[in-house]
Amino acid sequence: MPEPGPVWLYEAGIGEDRAALVENDQIVEALIERDDVALRVGHVARARLVEALGRGRVALDGGEALVSHLPPGITQGASLTVEIVREALPEAGRAKLAKANATDRPPCAAPTLYDRLVATGLPIHAPRAHEPDALEAAGWSELLDEAMSGEIVFPLGALRLSPTPAMTLFDVDGAPPLDPLAVAAAHAVARAIRRHGIGGSIGVDFPTIAGKAQRNAVAAAIDATLPPPFERTAVNGFGFLQIIRPRARASIPEILRADPVGAAARAALRTLERTPPTAPRRHALPAAVHARLMAHPDWLATLARRTGVVHDLESR
């Protein structure tokens, strides 16, 4: 690692940019920014009010957004400037629209993922495709597997992560004694929330714990491990605790599960980009992944430009 202490690993990938905050050779926070998200947090643009009842709804280049507080006297069809404060969120059936606020700021593009990393003040390392795979060495594939499967193992047990429309749920599983299991699980939940960028309402179902002191110890473990800002309840008598965090973007599990074929296609592009030029150029891919790549000639053109190789991709 070129820098001591925490460092961001950043890749300007094909179809997505990705980053991981690595500390002690482990990913503590991961970020993915897909190229198909038009309305990003911080984007300021002119919009047209298409619905003024209740929460307003505006149309702008790239999609629609909800506006909670409209300027006084504005009527349907009028123009206004808005700033995106929450991106659209994937949800079964239909996505939740982005959220925006009316603003007097001049129009501007949203900060890129790289801009957001710079704003943290931490060092950034951007390994090239021909260099050792630092992101993989830190556990990138394992993190993606956690996000897709929901299975997260920690020393005394395991968590099951389940995104739902109402909240993200964690279920704790492990063998007695239950008090140390619950405390260890609380630390694991807090780490997983940060690793996967989970915001909004989060529920944790711990084993039923007898005694106020033991329940307080579990809550204290959340406080000690999860960076602010967040709010939480106490652990109730049934072992349930709720956490509320800001939610400006979709979590890693939501991103991957909303479009698993797209996620697999982007992962295939990352692998192909890191394939040595002397390796075989013929690659058999799952039919759905192959079809997605064929539907994005821009991705394939970028791959050829970066690698100097035209890969022969087949469906299997």
PyMOL commands that set and color helices and strands:
alter all, ss='L'
color gray80, all
select helices_A, chain A and resi 113-119+134-137+140-149+178-195+212-225+252-258+260-273+287-294+297-307
alter helices_A, ss='H'
color red, helices_A
select strands_A, chain A and resi 7-12+16-23+26-34+44-51+56-60+63-67+79-86+98-102+124-125+151-154+157-163+168-174+200-205+231-232+240-245+282-285+312-315
alter strands_A, ss='S'
color yellow, strands_A
deselect
rebuild
show_as cartoon
